[in-house]
Amino acid sequence: MVTEQTKNSILNNVSAGLDHFDPFQGFVDDGKTLNVRYGFRLGEIKFLINQFSMSEVVMNPVIYSLPNTPSWIQGLINLRGILVPVFNIKKYIDQNNDDNNSTTLLIIDKGEQAFATFIDALPDSINIDEVNLKQTATPGNAPENLKAYITDTYELNNEIWFELDFDAFIKNMTRDYSDAESD
């Protein structure tokens, strides 16, 4: 018989292991490492996930709503014992022409830094070594509330992809709704 204390000890060890998981560094295919980046779309805007960030997709999660918050703060999910805030970034950057029908969340980062956002489709994998992904200037029509957080802009097949400082972006989004100071 497994005691409650033993169960808690096992869960704490698993949780500690997840918190120290190294970022994914690429696929190994036939003995060579592929330089893969992942990107996702929110309306007409395309984002690249930082190459050192953890990410995962969660389908049909239970989202617990938070009262008295703006409509783009959707609530919280419980991801393996960690409460992860869920944002509708598409709505926040005014890319939402209709109500959000997506049930797919992209979790970016890990532990207490993790956050989730609804995505329109599964992320794209981009093999940097096989495509012509080139750095370019940020276009003037980029959403105003994103411009300060764009760290790099790339062009691929005549499409613009933004890499954001998601940590600073999320802190800015939520600064009026958080009474906790963080560094």
C-alpha positions in Angstrom: 0.0 0.0 0.0 1.4 3.4 -1.0 1.0 6.1 1.6 0.0 9.7 0.9 3.5 10.8 2.0 5.1 8.4 -0.6 2.8 9.7 -3.4 3.7 13.3 -2.5 7.4 12.4 -2.5 7.2 10.8 -5.9 5.2 13.8 -7.3 7.8 16.2 -5.9 10.6 14.3 -7.5 8.9 14.3 -10.9 8.1 18.0 -10.5 11.7 18.8 -9.7 12.9 16.8 -12.7 10.5 18.7 -15.0 11.8 22.0 -13.7 15.4 21.1 -14.6 14.7 19.7 -18.0 17.1 21.2 -20.6 15.7 23.0 -23.6 15.3 21.0 -26.7 18.3 21.5 -29.0 17.1 19.9 -32.3 16.4 16.6 -33.9 19.0 14.0 -34.7 18.4 12.5 -38.1 20.8 10.0 -39.7 23.6 11.1 -37.4 23.2 14.8 -38.1 21.5 17.4 -35.9 18.8 19.4 -37.5 18.5 23.1 -36.7 14.7 23.3 -36.1 12.7 26.2 -35.0 9.0 26.3 -34.2 6.5 28.9 -35.2 2.8 29.5 -34.6 0.2 31.8 -36.1 -2.3 34.1 -34.4 -4.5 35.5 -37.2 -2.3 37.1 -39.7 0.7 37.4 -37.3 3.4 34.6 -37.3 5.7 34.1 -34.3 8.8 32.1 -33.8 9.4 30.5 -30.5 12.8 31.4 -29.0 15.2 28.5 -29.7 16.0 28.1 -26.0 12.4 28.1 -24.8 10.4 25.0 -23.9 7.0 24.6 -25.5 4.2 22.1 -25.7 0.7 21.8 -27.2 -2.3 21.0 -25.0 -5.6 20.0 -26.6 -9.0 20.7 -24.9 -7.7 21.7 -21.4 -10.0 22.6 -18.6 -9.6 26.4 -18.2 -10.6 27.9 -14.9 -11.8 31.5 -15.5 -10.7 34.4 -13.3 -13.4 37.0 -12.4 -12.9 40.7 -13.0 -10.2 40.4 -15.6 -10.1 41.6 -19.2 -11.5 39.3 -21.9 -8.0 38.4 -23.2 -7.1 36.9 -19.8 -8.9 33.6 -20.2 -8.0 32.0 -16.9 -5.7 29.2 -15.5 -5.0 25.6 -16.3 -3.4 23.0 -14.1 -0.4 21.6 -16.0 1.1 18.8 -14.0 0.5 20.7 -10.7 1.6 24.1 -11.9 -1.0 26.8 -12.5 -0.4 28.3 -15.9 -2.1 31.5 -17.0 -4.0 31.4 -20.3 -4.1 34.4 -22.5 -5.8 35.2 -25.7 -2.9 37.0 -27.3 -4.8 37.2 -30.6 -7.5 39.2 -29.0 -4.9 41.4 -27.1 -3.2 42.4 -30.3 -6.5 43.0 -32.1 -6.2 40.1 -34.5 -9.4 38.5 -33.4 -12.2 39.1 -36.0 -14.5 36.5 -34.3 -14.8 34.7 -31.1 -12.1 32.3 -30.2 -13.2 28.8 -31.3 -9.8 27.2 -30.7 -9.4 24.5 -28.0 -5.7 24.2 -28.6 -3.2 25.9 -26.3 0.5 26.4 -26.8 2.4 26.5 -23.5 5.6 28.5 -23.7 8.4 28.2 -21.1 8.3 26.1 -18.0 7.6 26.2 -14.3 6.4 29.5 -12.9 7.5 31.3 -16.1 5.1 29.3 -18.3 2.1 30.8 -19.9 -0.4 29.5 -22.5 -2.1 31.1 -25.5 -4.7 29.8 -27.9 -3.3 29.0 -31.3 -5.0 28.8 -34.7 -3.2 25.6 -35.8 -0.4 23.3 -34.6 3.0 24.9 -34.6 5.1 24.8 -37.8 8.5 23.2 -37.7 11.1 25.1 -39.7 14.4 23.5 -40.5 16.7 26.5 -40.6 19.4 24.6 -42.6 16.9 23.8 -45.4 15.0 27.1 -45.9 15.9 30.6 -46.7 14.9 32.2 -43.4 16.5 35.7 -43.5 16.6 38.5 -41.0 14.7 41.6 -42.1 13.5 44.9 -40.8 10.3 45.0 -38.7 7.5 46.2 -41.0 5.7 49.4 -40.1 2.3 47.6 -39.9 3.4 45.4 -37.0 0.8 45.7 -34.2 1.7 48.6 -31.9 1.4 46.7 -28.7 4.0 44.2 -30.0 6.7 46.5 -31.5 8.6 47.1 -28.2 8.9 43.3 -27.7 10.0 42.2 -31.1 13.6 41.0 -30.8 14.1 39.7 -34.4 12.1 39.7 -37.6 12.5 37.1 -40.3 11.2 36.6 -43.8 10.4 33.1 -45.1 8.6 32.5 -48.4 7.3 36.1 -48.4 5.9 35.8 -44.9 7.1 37.8 -41.9 7.8 35.9 -38.7 8.4 37.8 -35.4 10.5 36.5 -32.5 9.3 38.2 -29.3 10.7 38.6 -25.8 7.6 36.8 -24.5 8.7 37.2 -20.9 8.7 41.0 -21.1 5.6 41.0 -23.3 3.6 38.9 -20.8 4.8 41.0 -17.8 3.7 44.2 -19.6 0.3 42.6 -20.5 -0.4 41.7 -16.9 1.3 44.5 -15.0 -2.0 46.1 -14.0 -3.5 42.8 -12.8 -0.6 41.6 -10.6 0.1 42.8 -7.1 3.2 40.6 -6.8 6.6 42.1 -7.7 8.8 39.9 -9.8 12.3 40.3 -11.2 
